[in-house]
Amino acid sequence: MKKKLMDILACPIDKYYPLELHIFEEKDEIVEGLIICPKCLRWYPIREEIPEMLPDELRDEKDELPFLKKWKNEIPKKILSEGKPFTLKIKERAMAKKNS
């Protein structure tokens, strides 16, 4: 994804603009990163240079959680614990209870 695209992107849920960009891997373009809506705390991954800005009902937790886990040291803590539509904290707590 080109950084310039951020000039026109708005949150598909609440139409908020501007969005926050966090870059995890960059070559000629952003290879992997995260786009965050600071208003609703929704996060959208950038994978293989493509921003995936799908509505919640078209997102699958089993596809999204590995991305959160891979980049958890780079992702803002507020997104890991309060982000939408999925958080890493809730999943980790559920797994801890399951293993108890």
N, C-alpha and C positions, 0 to 999 in steps of 0.2 A: 504494500500500500504506500502511496506517496503521502508525505506529510501534508501537502497542499490540500488533500481531500478533506482534512479537518476543517477547512474554511467553509465547507458547505454542509457537513454532517450535523444532524440534530437527532435527539433521542426519538426513536420510532414510537415510543409509548406516550411520552408527555410533550414531545416536540421541543424540549429544552435545548438551548444553544447558548454558549459554546460547550463542547464536551471536553473532558480531560483525556490526554493521550499519555500512555506509559509504554515505552519502547523496551522490549526485552532482547531482541535480536534485530540487527539492521545490517544490510548490505547496500545495494543501490537503492533499495526500498525497505520499508519496515517488513521484516519477515514474520516476526512474532511480537505481539504486544497486547495491550488492553485499552479499550475505549470505555470511559466511565461517564455516566450522567450524574453530575453532582446533586441534582435535584431529587431524583428517585432512587439513586444508588444502584441502578442497573448497570451491569458490566457486559461488554461485548468483546469476545476474543478476536484477535487478528492472528490467523494461522495461514502459513504458506502465502503470505502477502495479501490475503483476502480478509477484509473486515466482515465478521459474521454478525450482522445486526438484525437478528430474527426476533419476532415477538415471543413472549414466554411460552405460549402454547405450542410453538414449533421447536422448542429446545428440549433436549433430552439430558437428564442429569448424568447418565452414564457416559455421555460424550463430553460434558462440561467439567466434571470433577477432576478428571486426569489433567486438564489444562490448569486448573487452580492448584493442584498438588505440584505440578511441574514448576510453576512460577511463584509458589507461595512466599518465597523470600523477597520477591520483587513487588508483589501486589500489596497495595495499602491494606493495613490491618482491618480498617473499617469495612472494606469490601469482603475480606475473608469472613468476617463475623456478621455483617449486616447486609451485604450485597444481595441483589435480586437477579435472577430468580433462584439461584442456588448459593449456598455458603459452604465453606469448608468446615467451619466450626460445628455446625449442626450435624453434619455427617460424621465428624470425628467423635462427637459426644454419643451419637447413636451406636457407633461401632464399639466404643468403650463400654457402654451399658451391655451390649450384646456379649462381650467377652468377659463380663463380670460374673 
